[in-house]
């Protein structure tokens, strides 16, 4: 130890501690007795905290916010905040599942099971899921082993097996696409995975459903006039949205169209924050969907962030109530003291914090990239 360190020690807390020990000989005994209690308290706090068991239900391939939301989930899992149990898809195209598998594999989690449905909904290829087949020379740009949705699991069966294996009242489901899979889950019958029918299985195993669907404020139309908005995720499959809003047995948090619209992902992040690898699936998908300088609304990301980090106060919540879906797809919220539903709200201060969190987490490098190679 050099002289500067000795002087610092003699003037700082070490000197005070030595004096206390001289004045109170038994202080060391007291501190030693308190130490196990302190450690026990820390241990108890750690034991009570667990990652959020998460199912992600998505129409990935129709808009790029689903892709950013999936990257956000992987970042949160790398931080120990959630565990992605399964991904189920409501876009009925054979490349939607391979693209999802490619993103999961990029983040080092190619083992995550993926389920698909055969609904015929949005069965066009879209702008970016063909990245699953993109090759550089003879190699896939984004390696993965699920090469076709035809080889993926069936969505409802996967949901049932995943829920049956989970602890009671533990699973959070984030739905950012159509309600097709979850409506079908509700009416599913007992099977080898569980003796419970769908509604009872959901009631026993699910803690919260976080959905990006509907609109709870009026939205400017093409003429700039505020008008009732028929939100895309609802209108693509209105009967399923109606079933979900009518029959779902656990609390639901709704992120309306207005929330993601107010939080637009800055294109500067796409241009700069993903350059730690030569090719990044999130940035590539974003550019193919609508390239910079476009700032895409973060609709689906808000449902993930609010569900995994409910105590961070990124968003406010409405009073309890009930959401209903009309025949034309319009969502309506009615207050009720014992209501199942709440919708997200956003203040100006929360907007700054939420957007910062969304950008920082979405662009977080995966653990699988051991030595990131910056792109000049």
Secondary structure, DSSP 8 states (H G I E B T S, - for coil): --HHHHHHHHHSHHHHHHHHHHH-TTHHHHHHHHHHHHHHHHHHHHHH---EEEEEEE-TTS-THHHHHHHHHHHHHHTTSEEEEEEEE-S--HHHHHHHHHHHHHTT-TTSEEEE----TT-S-TTTGGGGG-EETTEESS--S---GGGSEEHHHHHHHHHHTS-TT-EEEEE-S-SHHHHHHHT----SS-SS-HHHHHHHHEEEEEEE---SS-EE-TTS-EE----HHHHTTHHHHHHHHHH--S-EEEE-HHHHHHSEE-HHHHHHTTTTSS--HHHHHHHHHH-TT--EE-HHHHHHHHHH-GGG-SSEE--SEEEEE-TTS-EEEEE-TT-SEEEEE--HHHHHHHHHHHHHHHT---TT-SS-----
